[in-house]
Amino acid sequence: MVKIDNIELGEFPLLLAPMEDVSDPPFRALCKEQGADVVYTEFVSSEGLIRNAAKSVMKLDIYEKERPVGIQIFGANLDSMLQTIDIVERSKPDIIDINFGCPVKKVVSKGAGAGILKDVCLMEKLTAEMVKRTNIPVTVKTRLGWDHDSIKIVEVAERLQDVGIKSIAIHGRTRAQMYKGDADWKPIAAVKNNPRMHIPVFGNGDVDTPEKAAEMRDSYGLDGAMIGRASIGNPWFFKQVKHFFKTGEHLAPISLEERVEAARRHLQMSIDWKGEVLGVFETRRHYTNYFKGIPHFKEYRMKMVTSDHSEDVFATFDEVLEEFAGYEFTA
């Protein structure tokens, strides 16, 4: 049984990674229904929260059906991060996660996200003070290091554990790699195999097939997998992995009807939460993956991603059901 503090997650839990403009409440709800054991919000700027920026505050919306759910925050200023803890607590998340891994330049240039990997002492100090500030379990998501020559993740993980974090998720790339090349899980396994480590160690990066999730579990001995890009437009990935774990076989391909229904529900939930304009616009990124593999689909995809009115998108879903009735996906 893997536990984050007192939260029981079962054996080898699957976690939905926090992804900017992706892991919002509608998407998290779909992934939860399909087997995600823990879901995380989009990362929330500490500076945006203390300024009461509307976009940052909206990211704190969580719902009972999502639990256990973590709110992820990022920043590099201690006072701002402590104020953020106080604000986040009002939403009553099960977990507060600190982002020490985002590689994006606008975040890193302020010393936040993966930028803090250049100052491990500050990373440790920030974490220690945030743990002291709240009774909610604090966890960390980070990368192997700033670059290949500065990988000290075994030491970093141990220091963060010793100041009180309850789990750590590690992306198997450095900041310098961004998302290029293959993720290296061996240093993550080294963290797990450190005899001083006693908190869960979750792997992240390139888990895009059930076989890779099984490899992370069986060959690398990690406590769970954090799933990011493989879930975009494919909330069934969690169910597919769990079916593979249980049977050793792949789940039957998701039918066209299931895909259309998921896309329809996703859009409707987004509209209900964000309103018509944002709901339509911000769901577009998922459609390519929902219908990936259908031949001669460009006309319908273009309608989905260029229509500004939800009734047109819903009508396109109906057209897809009619035009491609009987189409069978191979994966």
N, C-alpha and C positions, 0 to 999 in steps of 0.2 A: 504493500500500500504506500503510494507516494503522497506526501502531505506538504502543503505550504502552511507552516505554523499548525493550526488545528483544522485546516480545510482538507478533507480527504478527497483525493482525486483518482483513486483506483491505481491499477498497474499500468505503467507507461502511458501517462495522459498525453493527449494531443491538445496543444494550445494554439489559439488563433493569434497570430502576431499583430501587434499594433501597426497599422499602415495608414499613412496620411491620405485622406480623401477616399479611403476604402473601408476601413473597419468602423463604420458608423452603426447606429442601432439596427437599421434594417438588415444590413449584411451580417452583423453579429447574430441576429435572431435566426437567420437562415442556417448559419454555420452551427449554431447551438442545436437546432433541430436535427442536424445531420451528424451529431456526435462530438462536436468540440467540447472538451472538458473544462476549459477555461477560455474566456474571451477577453481581449483587451481593447480599450478605446484607441482612437487615433491619438497620437501624442499631443499633449497640451502644453502650450508655452506658459511658463511661470510669469513672464513679463506681461503677456496678454491677459492672463487671469487677474493679476493684481490691478491692471488698468480697466478691468471689466469689459474687455473687448468681446463683442457679441459672438464672434466665431469661436473664440476660446471657451467662453461660458457654455455655449451650446454643446460642446464636446463632453460636458459633464453629465449629459442626460444618460441615465442608465435605467433599466427596467428589471423587475423581479424575475422575469423569465430568462434573463441572461445569466443569473448567478450560477457559479462564482464568476465575478467580473472584476477586472482590474482597470484602474485609471492610470494611464502613463503620463508622466510630466517630464519636462526638460527645462534646463536652465543652468547657469553657472554662478549666479549671485546668491549667497547664502540667505540673506534676508528675504529676497524674493521667493526662494524655494520654501522657506519656512512659512511665509504668508500663504503660499500656494497650498501647503499641507492643510492649513486651517480651512481654506475655501473648499478643497476637495473633500474633506471629511463630511461636509454637509450633504454631499451626494450619497454618502454611506456605501462606498465601494467595499468589496471584500478584500481587495489588495490595492496598494499604491505602488506603482512600478516607476523606477527612475530610468530615463533613457540616457545611457552613456554610450550609445552606439550609432546614432544617426550620422551618416557621412556627408550630408548635404552641406555645401559651402556656406550658405547663409546661417546655418546653425553652428557649424564648426568654427566659423570666423569670430563668433562671440564666446568661444571657449566652452560651448555646451555640446551635448551629444557626444560624438566620438572625439571632439576637440579636447575633452577633459582627459583623454588617455595620455596626453603629453604631460599631465600633472597628476600623478597617482595620489600624491599626498592630499591635494585639494579634493580629489574624487573621494578619498577615504573620509576626510573631514566633513564634506557635504553630507555624505551618506550617514555618518554617525549622528549628526545633529538632526537629520530628518527622522531617523529611527527614534530618537529621544522625544521627538515632537508629537508622536502619534501612537495609539494603541493598535492601529490597523497594521497588519503585516506589510513590511516594505520589502520589495524585491528589486532586482536590477537586470536590465538587458544591456549587453555591451558587445564589443568585438574583441578579436584576439589581441589587438594592439594598434598603435598608430600606423606603424609600417612593419615590414618583415624584421628589421633590425631592432625593434623595440618590443617584441612580444614577451610579456611577463605575466601572462594571464593566470598561471598557477598561483603566483604570489598575489596578484590583484584580487583574485577570487577569495583567497584565504583572508586577506585583510578586510574585504567587504563583509565576509561572513563573521569575522571577529567583532565587527562593530554592530552586528545585529540583523543583517538582511536574512530573509527566510527562504530564498531561492535565487538562483542566477541562471539567466538564459544567455547563451553565448553564440553569436554569429561567427561562423568559421572563416571569416575574412578579416583583413586589416582595413583601416580606414583608407589607406592608400589604394587598395584594390577596388574600392567602391563595391560594384556588383560584378566585376570582371573575374575571369578565371573560375576555377572550381573552389568551393568551400573546403577547407581542411578541418576535418573533425578530430584529428589526432591530438591537437592541443586541448580540445574540449575534454577528450577522454583522459588526458593527463590531469586535468582539474578534478574530474570525478575520481580518479585513482589516487589522488593525494590523501593519505591516511588521516589527515587532519580535517578533511572536509566531511561535514555531516548534514548539509542542507542539499535539497535536490539541485541537480545540474541538468539543465535542458539544452539540447542542441538545436541550432537554427542555421538555415542556409542549404539550399539545393535539395530539400526533402520534397521531391515532386513525383514520387511513385510509392506505392505501398512497399515495394522491395527496399527502397532506400530508408524508409521508416524502420523496417525490420532490421536493416543493417545497423542503423544508429542504436537500436535496442540491443541486438544480439552480438554484434562485433565490437561495438564501442562502449557498451555497458552504461549508456546514459539513462537518465531517469524519465525522460519524455522528450517529445519533439515539438518545437514551435514552428507552425506552418504559416508561411506568408504568401508568396506569389502563386503557389500552386492552388490556392483556394479562390483566387479571383475569378469570378464567373463559374466557379466549380465548388460550391459549398458542400457537395457530396464527397469531397476528397476525404473528409474525416471518417465518413461511413465506409468508404472504400478501403481505407487503411485498417479499420477495425475488423471488417469482414475478412481481409487477408490474414490478419493476425489469428483470427478464430478458425479459419478453414484452410489456409494455405492457398486459396484460390482467389481469382479476381471476381469482384462483384459484376454481375451482368451490366452492360452499358446502360447509362441513364437514357430513358426513352425521350423522344421528341416531346411528347405530352408533358412529361415531368419538367423538362427544360423550359417549355413555354410557361407552364404554371409557376415555376420559380421566378422567371423573369417578370411575369405579370405581378406576382406578389411583391417582389423586390421593388418594382416601380411604384406600386400603390403605397407600400410602407414608406418609401422615400418621400412621396408627395404628402402623405399624412404628417410626416415629421418635419420636412423642410419647406413645404409649400410647392406649388405647381412648377415654378420656374427652376428652382434649384433641384427639386426632386427629379425632374426630367433630365436636366443637364448632367447631374452628378451620377446618374445610374448608367450613363452611356458606356463608360469604360468596361462594364461587365458583359455587354452583349456579344462581343466577338468570341469570348470563351464559352458563353452559354451555348452558342450554335456552331462552335468550331468543328470543322470536318464536313459540313454540308456542302456539296458541290454547287457551283453557280448561285451562291448565296449573296453575292456582292450587292445586288439591287435592294434586297431586304435589309441588309446590314446598313446600307447608306440611309435608308428611310429611318431606321431606328436611331442612328446617331446624328441625324440632321433635323429631325422633326422637333419643333419647339412646343408642341401641344401633346399632352398625354393621350388624348383620344386618338391621335394619329398613330402613336406608338402602339397602343392597345389594338388598333385596327390592323397594324402590321403583324402583330403576334397572331391574330386570327388568320391572316393571309398565309403565314408560314405554316400553320397547322393544316390548312387546306392544300397548299401547293406541295408540301413535302410529306403528306400523309403516307404512312407506311415506311418512311425512311428509317433504316436501322443503323445506329452508330456502332462503330467497331471498338471503341474505347471510351 
